[in-house]
Amino acid sequence: MKTRMTVAVAALCAAAGLTSGAGAMEVTVYNQNLGLVTETRSFALKSGANDIKVNDVAAQIDPTSVHFKSLTAPDAVTVVEQNFEYDLINQDKLLEKYLGKEIELERFLGVGGDRREVVKGTLLSHRGGSKVIQANGKIYLNPPGNPVLPELPEGLISKPTLLWQLAARKGGTHSCEISYLTAGMGWHADYVLSLSPKDDAIDLNAWVTIDNNSGATYKDARLKLVAGDVHRAQPPMAPMAMAGRMASMAESADAAPQFRENAFFEYHMYTLQRPTTLKESETKQIEMASAQEAPVKKLFIYDGASGYGADYNEYTRSDPNYGIAGQKKVWVMLEFKNSKDNKLGMPLPAGRIRVYKKQDDGALGFVGEDNIDHTPKDEKVRVRMGNAFDVVGERKRSNFLSDARKRWFEESFEIKLRNHKSEDITVRVVEHLYRWNQWKLTENSHDFKKKDAQTVEFEVPVKKDGETVVTYTVKYSW
Protein backbone atom coordinates (compact mmCIF):
# COMPACT_ATOMS: atom_id res chain seq x y z
CA MET A 1 0.00 0.00 0.00
CA LYS A 2 2.83 2.38 0.88
CA THR A 3 4.52 1.70 -2.48
CA ARG A 4 1.27 2.37 -4.32
CA MET A 5 0.79 5.68 -2.50
CA THR A 6 4.37 6.77 -3.32
CA VAL A 7 3.87 5.96 -6.99
CA ALA A 8 0.58 7.86 -7.00
CA VAL A 9 2.15 10.97 -5.45
CA ALA A 10 5.02 10.86 -7.94
CA ALA A 11 2.53 10.58 -10.81
CA LEU A 12 0.56 13.60 -9.58
CA CYS A 13 3.72 15.66 -9.24
CA ALA A 14 4.87 14.69 -12.73
CA ALA A 15 1.47 15.63 -14.14
CA ALA A 16 1.79 19.07 -12.58
CA GLY A 17 5.30 19.52 -13.94
CA LEU A 18 6.92 18.81 -10.55
CA THR A 19 9.06 16.08 -9.11
CA SER A 20 8.72 14.97 -5.51
CA GLY A 21 12.15 16.34 -4.55
CA ALA A 22 12.30 19.23 -2.05
CA GLY A 23 14.27 22.33 -2.92
CA ALA A 24 16.51 24.77 -1.04
CA MET A 25 15.15 28.19 -0.08
CA GLU A 26 16.87 31.48 0.71
CA VAL A 27 15.13 34.60 2.00
CA THR A 28 16.89 37.99 2.03
CA VAL A 29 15.03 40.61 4.06
CA TYR A 30 15.62 44.35 3.74
CA ASN A 31 14.60 46.98 6.29
CA GLN A 32 12.39 48.68 3.69
CA ASN A 33 9.26 46.48 3.50
CA LEU A 34 10.98 44.24 0.98
CA GLY A 35 12.08 40.63 0.73
CA LEU A 36 13.94 38.66 -1.94
CA VAL A 37 12.92 34.99 -2.14
CA THR A 38 15.20 32.56 -3.99
CA GLU A 39 14.48 28.84 -4.12
CA THR A 40 15.58 25.77 -6.01
CA ARG A 41 12.92 23.33 -7.22
CA SER A 42 12.99 20.20 -9.37
CA PHE A 43 10.68 19.96 -12.38
CA ALA A 44 10.09 16.99 -14.69
CA LEU A 45 10.17 18.53 -18.17
CA LYS A 46 9.53 16.85 -21.48
CA SER A 47 11.17 17.90 -24.69
CA GLY A 48 9.05 20.65 -26.26
CA ALA A 49 6.34 22.74 -24.62
CA ASN A 50 5.74 22.51 -20.85
CA ASP A 51 3.29 24.16 -18.48
CA ILE A 52 4.39 24.30 -14.82
CA LYS A 53 2.98 26.03 -11.77
CA VAL A 54 4.08 26.96 -8.26
CA ASN A 55 1.21 27.77 -5.93
CA ASP A 56 2.83 28.55 -2.56
CA VAL A 57 4.40 31.91 -3.35
CA ALA A 58 3.96 35.22 -1.51
CA ALA A 59 0.63 36.97 -1.93
CA GLN A 60 2.42 40.36 -2.13
CA ILE A 61 4.83 39.28 -4.84
CA ASP A 62 5.96 41.82 -7.43
CA PRO A 63 5.21 39.89 -10.65
CA THR A 64 7.61 42.04 -12.67
CA SER A 65 10.53 40.80 -10.55
CA VAL A 66 10.03 37.06 -11.12
CA HIS A 67 13.04 35.18 -12.51
CA PHE A 68 13.15 31.54 -13.67
CA LYS A 69 16.26 29.63 -14.73
CA SER A 70 17.15 25.98 -15.31
CA LEU A 71 20.35 25.22 -13.42
CA THR A 72 20.63 21.81 -15.08
CA ALA A 73 20.59 23.09 -18.68
CA PRO A 74 20.36 26.92 -18.78
CA ASP A 75 20.70 27.07 -22.57
CA ALA A 76 18.14 24.33 -23.21
CA VAL A 77 15.12 25.83 -21.40
CA THR A 78 13.44 29.05 -22.52
CA VAL A 79 10.63 30.90 -20.73
CA VAL A 80 7.95 31.58 -23.36
CA GLU A 81 5.46 33.19 -20.98
CA GLN A 82 5.00 33.64 -17.26
CA ASN A 83 1.83 34.56 -15.39
CA PHE A 84 0.85 35.38 -11.84
CA GLU A 85 -2.67 34.37 -10.84
CA TYR A 86 -4.06 35.98 -7.72
CA ASP A 87 -7.83 35.75 -8.21
CA LEU A 88 -8.28 33.91 -4.92
CA ILE A 89 -11.43 32.15 -3.82
CA ASN A 90 -13.93 34.02 -1.65
CA GLN A 91 -17.71 33.92 -1.31
CA ASP A 92 -18.44 36.92 -3.53
CA LYS A 93 -16.27 35.64 -6.38
CA LEU A 94 -17.77 32.15 -6.13
CA LEU A 95 -21.33 33.47 -6.30
CA GLU A 96 -20.41 35.84 -9.13
CA LYS A 97 -19.40 32.82 -11.23
CA TYR A 98 -22.87 31.31 -10.61
CA LEU A 99 -25.00 34.29 -11.66
CA GLY A 100 -27.80 32.93 -13.88
CA LYS A 101 -27.10 29.36 -12.78
CA GLU A 102 -28.84 27.02 -10.39
CA ILE A 103 -27.58 26.78 -6.82
CA GLU A 104 -28.85 25.19 -3.62
CA LEU A 105 -29.71 26.87 -0.32
CA GLU A 106 -29.25 24.59 2.65
CA ARG A 107 -31.05 25.38 5.89
CA PHE A 108 -31.76 23.53 9.11
CA LEU A 109 -35.18 23.66 10.73
CA GLY A 110 -36.92 22.24 13.79
CA VAL A 111 -35.80 22.09 17.39
CA GLY A 112 -32.02 22.34 17.50
CA GLY A 113 -31.83 22.29 13.69
CA ASP A 114 -32.49 18.56 13.44
CA ARG A 115 -34.30 18.82 10.09
CA ARG A 116 -32.42 19.66 6.88
CA GLU A 117 -34.09 21.37 3.93
CA VAL A 118 -32.63 22.14 0.51
CA VAL A 119 -34.12 24.76 -1.81
CA LYS A 120 -32.98 24.92 -5.44
CA GLY A 121 -33.17 28.08 -7.53
CA THR A 122 -31.45 30.34 -10.03
CA LEU A 123 -29.13 33.01 -8.60
CA LEU A 124 -30.20 36.32 -10.14
CA SER A 125 -28.16 38.74 -8.05
CA HIS A 126 -25.87 38.99 -5.03
CA ARG A 127 -24.27 41.91 -3.26
CA GLY A 128 -22.71 42.22 0.19
CA GLY A 129 -24.24 38.95 1.41
CA SER A 130 -27.72 39.66 -0.01
CA LYS A 131 -29.07 37.32 -2.68
CA VAL A 132 -31.96 37.26 -5.12
CA ILE A 133 -33.16 33.72 -6.02
CA GLN A 134 -35.76 32.59 -8.56
CA ALA A 135 -37.44 29.31 -7.55
CA ASN A 136 -40.78 27.71 -8.46
CA GLY A 137 -41.74 30.68 -10.61
CA LYS A 138 -41.25 33.18 -7.76
CA ILE A 139 -38.56 35.72 -6.82
CA TYR A 140 -37.10 35.44 -3.30
CA LEU A 141 -35.23 38.42 -1.83
CA ASN A 142 -32.40 37.35 0.43
CA PRO A 143 -33.86 33.97 1.38
CA PRO A 144 -32.36 32.21 4.41
CA GLY A 145 -29.89 29.37 3.97
CA ASN A 146 -26.27 28.63 3.17
CA PRO A 147 -25.41 28.56 -0.56
CA VAL A 148 -24.21 25.15 -1.77
CA LEU A 149 -22.43 25.04 -5.14
CA PRO A 150 -21.97 21.88 -7.23
CA GLU A 151 -18.29 22.50 -8.14
CA LEU A 152 -15.45 24.99 -8.07
CA PRO A 153 -15.76 27.41 -11.00
CA GLU A 154 -12.94 27.54 -13.49
CA GLY A 155 -10.45 30.39 -13.09
CA LEU A 156 -10.48 30.65 -9.29
CA ILE A 157 -7.53 29.47 -7.19
CA SER A 158 -7.02 28.93 -3.48
CA LYS A 159 -3.43 30.26 -3.35
CA PRO A 160 -1.42 32.82 -5.34
CA THR A 161 0.14 30.89 -8.21
CA LEU A 162 3.01 31.42 -10.63
CA LEU A 163 2.65 29.73 -14.02
CA TRP A 164 5.26 29.33 -16.73
CA GLN A 165 5.12 28.20 -20.33
CA LEU A 166 8.51 26.68 -21.09
CA ALA A 167 10.17 25.42 -24.23
CA ALA A 168 12.66 22.67 -23.41
CA ARG A 169 15.15 21.26 -25.91
CA LYS A 170 16.26 18.72 -23.33
CA GLY A 171 13.81 16.59 -21.36
CA GLY A 172 14.26 15.05 -17.92
CA THR A 173 14.47 16.34 -14.37
CA HIS A 174 15.69 19.92 -14.19
CA SER A 175 16.88 21.68 -11.07
CA CYS A 176 15.53 25.23 -11.48
CA GLU A 177 16.03 28.51 -9.65
CA ILE A 178 13.04 30.76 -8.95
CA SER A 179 13.40 34.23 -7.43
CA TYR A 180 11.12 37.21 -6.84
CA LEU A 181 10.71 40.34 -4.74
CA THR A 182 7.81 40.65 -2.35
CA ALA A 183 6.41 43.35 -0.09
CA GLY A 184 5.27 42.63 3.44
CA MET A 185 8.67 41.72 4.86
CA GLY A 186 10.99 43.75 7.04
CA TRP A 187 13.36 43.62 9.97
CA HIS A 188 14.86 45.91 12.56
CA ALA A 189 17.51 45.72 15.24
CA ASP A 190 17.03 46.18 18.97
CA TYR A 191 19.83 46.57 21.49
CA VAL A 192 19.77 45.90 25.22
CA LEU A 193 22.51 47.56 27.29
CA SER A 194 23.18 46.72 30.91
CA LEU A 195 25.14 49.49 32.63
CA SER A 196 27.79 48.73 35.26
CA PRO A 197 27.44 50.13 38.82
CA LYS A 198 30.06 52.81 38.11
CA ASP A 199 28.58 53.71 34.68
CA ASP A 200 31.88 52.90 32.99
CA ALA A 201 31.08 49.62 31.18
CA ILE A 202 28.18 47.96 29.40
CA ASP A 203 27.00 44.48 28.51
CA LEU A 204 25.32 44.64 25.09
CA ASN A 205 22.92 42.23 23.45
CA ALA A 206 21.81 42.83 19.86
CA TRP A 207 18.56 41.30 18.60
CA VAL A 208 16.94 41.27 15.18
CA THR A 209 13.17 41.18 14.75
CA ILE A 210 11.84 39.86 11.43
CA ASP A 211 8.23 40.48 10.36
CA ASN A 212 6.68 38.30 7.67
CA ASN A 213 3.36 39.51 6.31
CA SER A 214 4.10 38.61 2.69
CA GLY A 215 1.39 35.96 2.45
CA ALA A 216 3.61 32.86 2.44
CA THR A 217 5.54 30.61 4.81
CA TYR A 218 9.23 29.94 4.13
CA LYS A 219 10.22 26.60 5.64
CA ASP A 220 13.81 25.84 6.64
CA ALA A 221 15.07 28.88 4.77
CA ARG A 222 18.55 30.33 4.74
CA LEU A 223 17.98 33.80 6.20
CA LYS A 224 19.93 36.90 5.20
CA LEU A 225 19.37 40.44 6.47
CA VAL A 226 20.58 43.49 4.56
CA ALA A 227 21.27 46.72 6.47
CA GLY A 228 21.58 49.94 4.50
CA ASP A 229 19.60 52.51 2.59
CA VAL A 230 18.84 50.74 -0.68
CA HIS A 231 17.40 53.07 -3.31
CA ARG A 232 14.32 51.83 -5.11
CA ALA A 233 12.53 53.25 -8.12
CA GLN A 234 8.80 53.84 -7.75
CA PRO A 235 7.44 50.29 -7.99
CA PRO A 236 4.45 49.32 -10.14
CA MET A 237 1.20 48.56 -8.37
CA ALA A 238 1.41 45.05 -6.96
CA PRO A 239 -1.59 42.79 -6.19
CA MET A 240 -2.95 43.30 -2.67
CA ALA A 241 -3.56 40.44 -1.06
CA MET A 242 15.07 38.24 25.23
CA ALA A 243 16.96 35.09 26.18
CA GLY A 244 20.43 33.62 26.81
CA ARG A 245 23.67 35.22 25.70
CA MET A 246 25.92 34.12 22.88
CA ALA A 247 29.48 35.10 21.94
CA SER A 248 30.80 38.63 21.97
CA MET A 249 30.91 40.63 18.76
CA ALA A 250 34.60 39.95 18.66
CA GLU A 251 35.66 36.38 17.92
CA SER A 252 34.97 33.97 20.77
CA ALA A 253 36.13 30.42 21.37
CA ASP A 254 33.15 29.59 23.57
CA ALA A 255 30.41 29.63 20.93
CA ALA A 256 29.95 30.33 17.26
CA PRO A 257 27.96 33.49 16.45
CA GLN A 258 24.49 32.94 15.01
CA PHE A 259 24.98 35.59 12.31
CA ARG A 260 27.96 36.08 10.03
CA GLU A 261 28.46 39.65 8.85
CA ASN A 262 30.02 40.63 5.55
CA ALA A 263 30.08 43.63 3.21
CA PHE A 264 27.54 43.51 0.39
CA PHE A 265 27.96 46.22 -2.25
CA GLU A 266 27.72 49.44 -0.16
CA TYR A 267 25.62 47.75 2.54
CA HIS A 268 26.13 45.05 5.15
CA MET A 269 24.62 41.58 5.11
CA TYR A 270 23.99 39.39 8.15
CA THR A 271 23.58 35.68 7.37
CA LEU A 272 22.04 33.32 9.91
CA GLN A 273 24.27 30.25 10.26
CA ARG A 274 21.37 27.79 10.47
CA PRO A 275 18.06 27.26 8.66
CA THR A 276 14.94 28.84 10.12
CA THR A 277 11.24 28.89 9.24
CA LEU A 278 9.48 32.21 8.67
CA LYS A 279 5.77 31.62 9.11
CA GLU A 280 3.13 33.83 7.52
CA SER A 281 1.95 36.62 9.88
CA GLU A 282 4.81 35.87 12.28
CA THR A 283 7.26 38.07 14.16
CA LYS A 284 10.52 36.25 14.90
CA GLN A 285 13.34 37.42 17.18
CA ILE A 286 16.91 36.10 16.95
CA GLU A 287 19.94 37.25 18.91
CA MET A 288 22.52 38.69 16.54
CA ALA A 289 25.50 39.39 18.82
CA SER A 290 26.58 40.38 22.30
CA ALA A 291 29.49 41.94 24.14
CA GLN A 292 30.45 42.01 27.81
CA GLU A 293 32.14 44.77 29.79
CA ALA A 294 32.65 47.13 26.86
CA PRO A 295 34.01 50.53 28.00
CA VAL A 296 31.53 53.41 27.97
CA LYS A 297 31.58 57.09 28.91
CA LYS A 298 28.78 58.99 30.59
CA LEU A 299 28.45 62.52 29.22
CA PHE A 300 26.66 65.54 30.66
CA ILE A 301 25.81 67.97 27.86
CA TYR A 302 24.31 71.43 28.27
CA ASP A 303 22.97 72.93 25.04
CA GLY A 304 21.21 75.96 26.44
CA ALA A 305 20.33 77.49 23.07
CA SER A 306 19.44 74.32 21.18
CA GLY A 307 17.03 74.96 18.34
CA TYR A 308 18.34 78.36 17.36
CA GLY A 309 19.74 78.64 13.87
CA ALA A 310 17.09 76.52 12.14
CA ASP A 311 14.95 79.61 11.56
CA TYR A 312 17.86 81.95 10.85
CA ASN A 313 17.47 84.64 8.19
CA GLU A 314 18.74 88.11 7.37
CA TYR A 315 16.38 89.73 9.88
CA THR A 316 17.22 87.53 12.84
CA ARG A 317 20.90 88.34 12.41
CA SER A 318 20.32 91.92 13.53
CA ASP A 319 17.53 91.16 16.04
CA PRO A 320 18.91 91.94 19.55
CA ASN A 321 16.37 89.54 21.13
CA TYR A 322 17.23 86.58 18.95
CA GLY A 323 18.81 83.66 20.81
CA ILE A 324 18.48 84.93 24.37
CA ALA A 325 15.89 82.38 25.55
CA GLY A 326 17.39 79.23 27.01
CA GLN A 327 16.56 76.05 28.87
CA LYS A 328 17.96 74.56 32.09
CA LYS A 329 18.03 70.86 31.29
CA VAL A 330 21.36 69.05 31.12
CA TRP A 331 21.30 65.97 28.89
CA VAL A 332 22.79 62.66 29.96
CA MET A 333 24.34 60.51 27.23
CA LEU A 334 26.32 57.30 26.98
CA GLU A 335 29.10 57.09 24.42
CA PHE A 336 31.09 54.06 23.32
CA LYS A 337 33.31 53.26 20.37
CA ASN A 338 32.25 50.39 18.14
CA SER A 339 35.74 48.92 17.91
CA LYS A 340 37.28 45.50 18.35
CA ASP A 341 39.52 46.88 21.10
CA ASN A 342 36.32 47.71 23.01
CA LYS A 343 35.04 44.12 22.50
CA LEU A 344 32.71 45.29 19.75
CA GLY A 345 33.63 45.97 16.11
CA MET A 346 30.66 44.59 14.13
CA PRO A 347 28.83 47.09 11.89
CA LEU A 348 25.67 47.88 13.87
CA PRO A 349 22.38 48.18 11.96
CA ALA A 350 20.06 51.06 12.79
CA GLY A 351 17.73 50.30 15.68
CA ARG A 352 16.55 51.13 19.16
CA ILE A 353 18.80 50.89 22.22
CA ARG A 354 17.27 50.29 25.66
CA VAL A 355 19.50 50.76 28.70
CA TYR A 356 19.11 49.09 32.10
CA LYS A 357 21.07 49.30 35.32
CA LYS A 358 21.05 47.23 38.49
CA GLN A 359 19.45 48.89 41.47
CA ASP A 360 20.76 48.62 45.03
CA ASP A 361 18.56 45.56 45.68
CA GLY A 362 19.93 43.81 42.58
CA ALA A 363 16.87 44.30 40.40
CA LEU A 364 17.24 45.86 36.95
CA GLY A 365 15.91 49.37 36.41
CA PHE A 366 15.16 50.99 33.05
CA VAL A 367 17.18 54.20 32.62
CA GLY A 368 16.50 55.31 29.03
CA GLU A 369 16.37 54.50 25.34
CA ASP A 370 17.30 56.05 22.02
CA ASN A 371 17.57 55.24 18.32
CA ILE A 372 20.88 54.84 16.52
CA ASP A 373 21.61 55.04 12.80
CA HIS A 374 23.64 52.46 10.85
CA THR A 375 27.04 52.58 12.55
CA PRO A 376 30.21 51.22 10.87
CA LYS A 377 33.00 49.65 12.90
CA ASP A 378 35.38 52.03 14.69
CA GLU A 379 32.74 54.79 14.84
CA LYS A 380 31.29 56.20 18.06
CA VAL A 381 27.76 55.48 19.26
CA ARG A 382 26.04 58.11 21.38
CA VAL A 383 22.83 57.24 23.24
CA ARG A 384 20.72 60.01 24.75
CA MET A 385 19.35 58.79 28.08
CA GLY A 386 17.33 61.75 29.33
CA ASN A 387 17.92 64.79 31.54
CA ALA A 388 20.09 64.89 34.64
CA PHE A 389 18.02 65.38 37.79
CA ASP A 390 20.80 66.89 39.93
CA VAL A 391 22.60 69.03 37.35
CA VAL A 392 21.20 72.38 36.26
CA GLY A 393 22.29 74.81 33.57
CA GLU A 394 21.42 78.48 33.27
CA ARG A 395 22.25 80.65 30.26
CA LYS A 396 21.82 84.37 29.85
CA ARG A 397 23.19 87.09 27.63
CA SER A 398 25.08 89.70 29.60
CA ASN A 399 25.87 92.26 26.88
CA PHE A 400 25.01 93.17 23.28
CA LEU A 401 26.69 95.76 21.04
CA SER A 402 26.26 96.43 17.34
CA ASP A 403 27.33 98.80 14.59
CA ALA A 404 25.45 97.96 11.41
CA ARG A 405 27.31 100.59 9.39
CA LYS A 406 30.65 99.02 10.29
CA ARG A 407 29.14 95.57 9.87
CA TRP A 408 29.72 93.95 13.27
CA PHE A 409 27.82 92.62 16.28
CA GLU A 410 29.23 91.69 19.66
CA GLU A 411 27.47 89.83 22.43
CA SER A 412 28.49 88.21 25.72
CA PHE A 413 27.02 85.23 27.55
CA GLU A 414 27.15 83.83 31.04
CA ILE A 415 26.47 80.12 31.61
CA LYS A 416 26.07 78.78 35.13
CA LEU A 417 26.33 75.08 35.88
CA ARG A 418 25.21 73.76 39.29
CA ASN A 419 26.05 70.24 40.42
CA HIS A 420 23.97 68.80 43.28
CA LYS A 421 25.40 65.30 42.92
CA SER A 422 27.70 63.64 45.46
CA GLU A 423 30.64 63.48 43.03
CA ASP A 424 32.53 65.84 40.75
CA ILE A 425 31.47 65.86 37.11
CA THR A 426 32.43 67.44 33.78
CA VAL A 427 29.76 69.13 31.69
CA ARG A 428 30.17 69.66 27.96
CA VAL A 429 28.71 73.09 27.12
CA VAL A 430 27.59 73.47 23.51
CA GLU A 431 27.22 77.00 22.13
CA HIS A 432 25.81 77.82 18.69
CA LEU A 433 27.23 80.97 17.07
CA TYR A 434 24.12 81.41 14.99
CA ARG A 435 24.33 85.05 13.89
CA TRP A 436 26.99 84.65 11.20
CA ASN A 437 29.77 82.34 10.06
CA GLN A 438 32.49 84.97 10.46
CA TRP A 439 33.13 85.23 14.20
CA LYS A 440 35.85 85.41 16.80
CA LEU A 441 35.77 84.76 20.55
CA THR A 442 37.43 87.85 21.98
CA GLU A 443 37.10 86.70 25.61
CA ASN A 444 36.49 83.26 27.13
CA SER A 445 36.82 81.95 30.68
CA HIS A 446 37.43 78.34 29.60
CA ASP A 447 39.17 76.67 26.69
CA PHE A 448 36.93 75.64 23.80
CA LYS A 449 36.96 73.42 20.73
CA LYS A 450 35.56 74.51 17.41
CA LYS A 451 33.24 71.68 16.27
CA ASP A 452 32.09 73.22 13.00
CA ALA A 453 31.65 76.63 11.31
CA GLN A 454 29.15 77.84 13.92
CA THR A 455 29.52 75.60 16.99
CA VAL A 456 31.98 75.60 19.90
CA GLU A 457 32.18 73.32 22.95
CA PHE A 458 33.59 73.92 26.44
CA GLU A 459 34.63 71.05 28.74
CA VAL A 460 33.69 72.40 32.18
CA PRO A 461 34.55 70.66 35.49
CA VAL A 462 31.95 71.18 38.21
CA LYS A 463 32.62 70.20 41.82
CA LYS A 464 30.07 68.26 43.84
CA ASP A 465 27.52 70.61 45.43
CA GLY A 466 29.27 73.39 43.54
CA GLU A 467 28.76 75.91 40.74
CA THR A 468 30.96 76.83 37.77
CA VAL A 469 30.40 79.90 35.60
CA VAL A 470 31.44 80.02 31.95
CA THR A 471 31.65 83.37 30.20
CA TYR A 472 32.58 84.33 26.66
CA THR A 473 32.25 87.22 24.21
CA VAL A 474 31.86 86.68 20.47
CA LYS A 475 32.26 89.30 17.75
CA TYR A 476 30.60 88.83 14.35
CA SER A 477 31.60 90.69 11.19
CA TRP A 478 30.52 90.60 7.57
VENGI-V814015 format. One record per residue. RES is the residue in one small letter. SS is DSSP state (@ for helix, = for strand, . for the rest). NEAR is the number of other C-alpha atoms within 10 Angstrom. Layout:
((RES:SS:NEAR) (RES:SS:NEAR))
This chain:
((m:.:6) (k:@:7) (t:@:7) (r:@:9) (m:@:10) (t:@:11) (v:@:12) (a:@:12) (v:@:13) (a:@:16) (a:@:15) (l:@:13) (c:@:16) (a:@:17) (a:@:13) (a:.:16) (g:.:19) (l:.:21) (t:.:21) (s:.:16) (g:.:11) (a:.:9) (g:.:12) (a:.:13) (m:=:20) (e:=:20) (v:=:20) (t:=:21) (v:=:28) (y:=:22) (n:.:21) (q:.:19) (n:.:16) (l:=:20) (g:=:25) (l:=:18) (v:=:22) (t:=:20) (e:=:17) (t:=:19) (r:=:20) (s:=:20) (f:=:22) (a:=:19) (l:=:24) (k:.:16) (s:.:14) (g:=:12) (a:=:14) (n:=:18) (d:=:15) (i:=:18) (k:=:17) (v:=:17) (n:.:15) (d:.:15) (v:.:20) (a:.:25) (a:.:23) (q:.:22) (i:=:29) (d:.:18) (p:@:19) (t:@:14) (s:@:11) (v:.:18) (h:=:14) (f:=:18) (k:=:18) (s:=:21) (l:.:15) (t:.:16) (a:.:15) (p:@:14) (d:@:12) (a:@:13) (v:=:25) (t:=:16) (v:=:15) (v:=:11) (e:=:11) (q:=:18) (n:=:14) (f:=:20) (e:=:17) (y:.:20) (d:.:16) (l:=:16) (i:.:15) (n:.:11) (q:@:10) (d:@:12) (k:@:13) (l:@:17) (l:@:22) (e:@:15) (k:@:14) (y:.:17) (l:.:16) (g:.:15) (k:.:12) (e:=:17) (i:=:19) (e:=:19) (l:=:17) (e:=:15) (r:=:15) (f:=:15) (l:=:10) (g:.:8) (v:@:7) (g:@:7) (g:@:9) (d:.:8) (r:=:10) (r:=:10) (e:=:11) (v:=:13) (v:=:17) (k:=:16) (g:=:20) (t:=:18) (l:=:23) (l:=:18) (s:=:17) (h:=:17) (r:=:10) (g:.:7) (g:.:9) (s:=:11) (k:=:17) (v:=:18) (i:=:24) (q:=:17) (a:=:14) (n:.:10) (g:.:7) (k:=:9) (i:=:15) (y:=:16) (l:=:14) (n:.:13) (p:.:13) (p:.:14) (g:.:14) (n:=:12) (p:=:17) (v:=:15) (l:.:15) (p:.:8) (e:.:7) (l:.:11) (p:.:15) (e:.:8) (g:.:10) (l:.:16) (i:=:16) (s:.:12) (k:.:19) (p:.:21) (t:=:19) (l:=:20) (l:=:15) (w:=:17) (q:=:16) (l:=:20) (a:=:20) (a:=:21) (r:.:15) (k:.:16) (g:.:15) (g:=:12) (t:=:16) (h:=:21) (s:=:19) (c:=:19) (e:=:19) (i:=:16) (s:=:18) (y:=:19) (l:=:22) (t:=:25) (a:.:22) (g:.:21) (m:=:24) (g:=:22) (w:=:23) (h:=:19) (a:=:22) (d:=:20) (y:=:25) (v:=:19) (l:=:22) (s:=:22) (l:=:23) (s:.:17) (p:.:12) (k:.:7) (d:.:14) (d:.:16) (a:=:21) (i:=:24) (d:=:18) (l:=:24) (n:=:25) (a:=:23) (w:=:20) (v:=:19) (t:=:15) (i:=:21) (d:=:22) (n:=:24) (n:.:22) (s:.:23) (g:.:22) (a:.:20) (t:.:18) (y:=:21) (k:=:14) (d:=:14) (a:=:21) (r:=:20) (l:=:22) (k:=:21) (l:=:24) (v:=:24) (a:=:25) (g:.:18) (d:.:12) (v:.:11) (h:.:7) (r:.:7) (a:.:5) (q:.:6) (p:.:8) (p:.:9) (m:.:8) (a:.:14) (p:.:14) (m:.:10) (a:.:13) (m:.:10) (a:.:9) (g:.:6) (r:.:16) (m:.:18) (a:.:19) (s:=:25) (m:.:24) (a:.:17) (e:.:14) (s:.:11) (a:.:7) (d:.:9) (a:.:11) (a:.:13) (p:.:20) (q:.:17) (f:=:19) (r:=:15) (e:=:18) (n:=:14) (a:=:12) (f:=:12) (f:.:7) (e:.:10) (y:=:15) (h:=:19) (m:=:23) (y:=:22) (t:=:18) (l:=:19) (q:.:14) (r:.:11) (p:.:13) (t:=:16) (t:=:14) (l:=:21) (k:.:17) (e:.:17) (s:.:15) (e:=:13) (t:=:14) (k:=:15) (q:=:17) (i:=:16) (e:=:21) (m:=:26) (a:=:24) (s:=:22) (a:=:21) (q:=:19) (e:=:15) (a:=:22) (p:=:18) (v:.:19) (k:=:15) (k:=:19) (l:=:20) (f:=:21) (i:=:23) (y:=:28) (d:.:21) (g:.:24) (a:.:20) (s:.:15) (g:.:11) (y:.:17) (g:.:18) (a:.:8) (d:.:8) (y:.:13) (n:.:11) (e:@:9) (y:@:8) (t:@:15) (r:@:17) (s:.:15) (d:.:10) (p:.:13) (n:.:11) (y:.:15) (g:.:21) (i:.:14) (a:.:13) (g:.:17) (q:.:15) (k:.:17) (k:=:19) (v:=:25) (w:=:20) (v:=:20) (m:=:19) (l:=:20) (e:=:16) (f:=:21) (k:=:20) (n:.:22) (s:.:19) (k:@:15) (d:@:12) (n:@:19) (k:.:19) (l:.:25) (g:.:21) (m:.:20) (p:.:23) (l:=:22) (p:.:26) (a:.:18) (g:=:19) (r:=:18) (i:=:21) (r:=:19) (v:=:23) (y:=:19) (k:=:19) (k:=:15) (q:.:11) (d:.:9) (d:.:6) (g:.:8) (a:.:9) (l:=:14) (g:=:14) (f:=:13) (v:=:14) (g:=:18) (e:=:18) (d:=:16) (n:=:14) (i:=:19) (d:.:12) (h:.:16) (t:=:16) (p:.:16) (k:.:15) (d:.:17) (e:.:14) (k:=:13) (v:=:17) (r:=:18) (v:=:22) (r:=:18) (m:=:19) (g:=:15) (n:=:18) (a:=:16) (f:=:13) (d:=:13) (v:=:24) (v:=:19) (g:=:23) (e:=:17) (r:=:22) (k:=:18) (r:=:18) (s:=:14) (n:=:11) (f:=:15) (l:=:12) (s:=:16) (d:=:11) (a:.:11) (r:.:6) (k:.:9) (r:.:10) (w:=:17) (f:=:21) (e:=:18) (e:=:17) (s:=:19) (f:=:18) (e:=:16) (i:=:18) (k:=:15) (l:=:25) (r:=:19) (n:=:24) (h:.:17) (k:.:16) (s:.:10) (e:.:10) (d:.:13) (i:=:17) (t:=:17) (v:=:24) (r:=:19) (v:=:21) (v:=:20) (e:=:20) (h:=:20) (l:.:22) (y:.:21) (r:.:23) (w:.:19) (n:.:14) (q:.:13) (w:=:19) (k:=:13) (l:=:16) (t:=:11) (e:=:12) (n:=:15) (s:.:12) (h:.:13) (d:.:11) (f:=:17) (k:=:11) (k:=:11) (k:=:12) (d:=:10) (a:.:13) (q:.:16) (t:=:14) (v:=:17) (e:=:21) (f:=:21) (e:=:16) (v:=:19) (p:=:15) (v:=:21) (k:.:18) (k:.:15) (d:.:14) (g:=:12) (e:=:16) (t:=:15) (v:=:16) (v:=:17) (t:=:17) (y:=:17) (t:=:19) (v:=:17) (k:=:21) (y:=:20) (s:=:17) (w:.:11))
